[in-house]
Amino acid sequence: MCTCMCVCGFRLVASVFRLCEVEKRAVEVKLGHLLSPEVGCTIMWFLRRWSLSYLLPIETYYSEVSLLSCFCSDGDGSSSRSRGVIGA
């Protein structure tokens, strides 16, 4: 069950990215006037919600470890943790 749900979620995100690429190419060849503003708005809404959920975590929810201190250049232990993640 979980595998099927994960695959469906992956397909949904991949389809949205493909649709973004189609819109980008249409704008590049000056066919932007043929695009639907409603579809573009819905794509942006979806990407904002998806990125906030999966790509841009709210750091205050994670009290045990600070993501910024792990990976920012001026954070505590950034070089040792980054080396661990990168494998250097």
C-alpha positions as CSV (number, residue, x, y, z in Angstrom):
1,M,0.0,0.0,0.0
2,C,2.7,2.5,1.0
3,T,4.8,1.7,-2.1
4,C,1.8,2.4,-4.4
5,M,1.1,5.7,-2.6
6,C,4.7,6.7,-2.8
7,V,4.8,5.9,-6.5
8,C,1.6,7.9,-7.1
9,G,3.1,10.9,-5.2
10,F,6.3,10.7,-7.2
11,R,4.3,10.6,-10.5
12,L,2.3,13.6,-9.4
13,V,5.3,15.7,-8.7
14,A,7.1,14.5,-11.8
15,S,4.0,15.4,-13.9
16,V,3.9,18.9,-12.4
17,F,7.6,19.4,-13.2
18,R,7.0,18.3,-16.8
19,L,4.1,20.8,-17.0
20,C,6.4,23.5,-15.7
21,E,8.8,22.6,-18.4
22,V,6.1,22.9,-21.1
23,E,5.1,26.3,-19.8
24,K,8.7,27.5,-19.7
25,R,9.3,26.4,-23.3
26,A,6.1,28.0,-24.5
27,V,7.1,31.3,-22.9
28,E,10.6,31.0,-24.5
29,V,9.2,30.7,-28.0
30,K,6.8,33.6,-27.4
31,L,3.6,31.5,-27.0
32,G,2.9,32.6,-23.5
33,H,-0.3,34.2,-24.6
34,L,-1.7,30.7,-25.3
35,L,-1.2,29.5,-21.7
36,S,-3.9,29.3,-19.1
37,P,-3.3,31.7,-16.2
38,E,-5.4,29.4,-14.0
39,V,-3.2,26.4,-14.8
40,G,-0.1,28.5,-14.1
41,C,-1.5,29.8,-10.8
42,T,-2.4,26.2,-9.8
43,I,1.1,25.0,-10.6
44,M,2.6,27.7,-8.5
45,W,0.3,27.0,-5.6
46,F,1.1,23.3,-5.7
47,L,4.9,23.9,-5.9
48,R,4.7,26.3,-3.0
49,R,2.8,23.8,-0.8
50,W,5.0,20.9,-1.9
51,S,8.3,22.8,-1.3
52,L,7.2,24.1,2.1
53,S,6.3,20.5,3.1
54,Y,9.2,18.6,1.6
55,L,12.1,21.0,0.7
56,L,11.9,23.9,3.1
57,P,11.3,22.6,6.7
58,I,10.4,25.1,9.4
59,E,13.4,24.9,11.6
60,T,11.5,25.7,14.9
61,Y,9.8,22.3,14.6
62,Y,13.2,20.6,15.1
63,S,14.5,21.4,18.5
64,E,17.1,18.6,18.7
65,V,19.3,19.7,15.7
66,S,19.5,23.0,13.9
67,L,19.6,22.6,10.2
68,L,21.2,26.0,9.8
69,S,24.0,25.2,12.3
70,C,24.7,22.0,10.4
71,F,25.1,23.4,7.0
72,C,25.7,27.1,7.1
73,S,29.3,28.3,6.8
74,D,29.2,30.2,10.1
75,G,27.3,27.6,12.1
76,D,28.6,25.3,14.9
77,G,30.2,22.2,13.5
78,S,29.3,23.0,9.9
79,S,32.5,21.7,8.4
80,S,32.5,18.4,10.3
81,R,28.8,17.7,9.6
82,S,29.1,18.8,6.0
83,R,32.1,16.5,5.5
84,G,30.0,13.7,6.9
85,V,27.2,14.3,4.6
86,I,29.4,14.9,1.5
87,G,31.6,12.0,2.4
88,A,34.9,14.0,2.3
